[in-house]
């Protein structure tokens, strides 16, 4: 502001409005920086509006168990069909093992 000159009221009011506008802008920027610096809060573990945990009835558990037993029975039956029949023949007492089985190769 110039010294020694009289400023009229309109000029002072305009200057005041400009300064207030700048202050609001700066305060907004300060708030944004403070928000970025603030520690992040974790949301509550269970919000108040969360649905209660679903439970399953005993009859439902029985149906699930029966279905699982059926799946396992089918799986084991399929494995039995694919498995080779019988056991491998035992080796003769005097015969040497091949090198690959003996762990030398």
C-alpha positions in Angstrom: 0.0 0.0 0.0 1.4 3.4 -0.9 2.3 5.7 1.9 1.2 9.2 2.2 -1.8 8.9 -0.1 -5.3 8.6 1.1 -7.1 5.5 0.0 -10.8 5.7 -0.5 -13.1 3.1 1.2 -14.0 1.3 -2.1 -10.3 0.5 -2.7 -9.8 -0.8 0.8 -13.0 -3.0 0.6 -11.8 -4.4 -2.7 -8.4 -5.2 -1.2 -10.0 -6.8 1.8 -12.2 -9.0 -0.4 -9.1 -10.1 -2.4 -7.2 -10.9 0.7 -10.1 -12.9 2.2 -10.4 -14.8 -1.0 -6.7 -15.7 -0.9 -7.0 -16.7 2.8 -9.8 -19.1 2.0 -7.8 -20.6 -0.9 -4.8 -21.0 1.3 -6.8 -22.5 4.2 -8.3 -25.0 1.8 -4.8 -26.0 0.6 -3.6 -26.3 4.2 -6.6 -28.6 5.0 -5.8 -30.8 2.0 -2.1 -31.1 3.2 -3.2 -31.9 6.7 -5.6 -34.6 5.4 -2.8 -36.2 3.4 -0.5 -36.1 6.5 -3.1 -37.5 8.9 -2.7 -41.2 9.9 -5.0 -43.4 7.9 -7.8 -44.9 10.0 -8.8 -48.5 9.4 -12.5 -49.1 9.0 -14.1 -50.8 12.0 -13.8 -54.6 12.0 -17.5 -55.1 11.8 -19.6 -52.1 10.7 -22.8 -51.5 12.7 -24.9 -52.3 9.6 -23.2 -55.7 8.9 -25.4 -58.7 8.5 -25.1 -61.4 11.2 -23.0 -64.4 10.5 -25.0 -67.1 8.6 -25.3 -70.5 10.3 -26.2 -73.8 8.7 -28.8 -76.2 10.1 -27.9 -79.7 11.2 -30.0 -81.1 8.3 -28.0 -78.9 5.9 -24.7 -80.2 7.4 -25.9 -83.8 6.9 -26.7 -83.1 3.3 -23.3 -81.6 2.6 -21.6 -84.5 4.4 -23.5 -87.1 2.4 -22.7 -85.4 -0.9 -19.0 -85.3 0.1 -19.0 -89.0 1.0 -20.6 -89.7 -2.4 -18.0 -87.7 -4.2 -15.2 -89.5 -2.4 -16.7 -92.9 -3.1 -16.9 -92.1 -6.8 -13.3 -90.8 -6.8 -12.0 -93.9 -5.0 -13.9 -96.3 -7.3 -12.4 -94.5 -10.3 -8.9 -94.8 -8.8 -9.4 -98.5 -8.1 -10.3 -99.1 -11.8 -7.2 -97.2 -13.0 -4.8 -98.9 -10.6 -2.8 -101.9 -11.9 -4.0 -105.3 -10.7 -1.9 -107.4 -8.3 1.4 -106.8 -6.7 4.8 -106.7 -8.3 6.6 -110.0 -8.3 9.3 -110.4 -5.6 12.9 -110.6 -6.7 14.8 -113.8 -6.6 17.3 -113.8 -3.7 20.5 -114.0 -5.7 19.5 -111.4 -8.4 21.2 -108.0 -8.4 19.1 -104.8 -8.5 19.4 -102.6 -11.5 21.7 -99.6 -11.0 18.9 -97.1 -11.2 17.1 -98.6 -8.2 20.2 -99.0 -6.2 20.7 -95.2 -6.1 24.1 -95.3 -7.9 22.9 -93.7 -11.1 
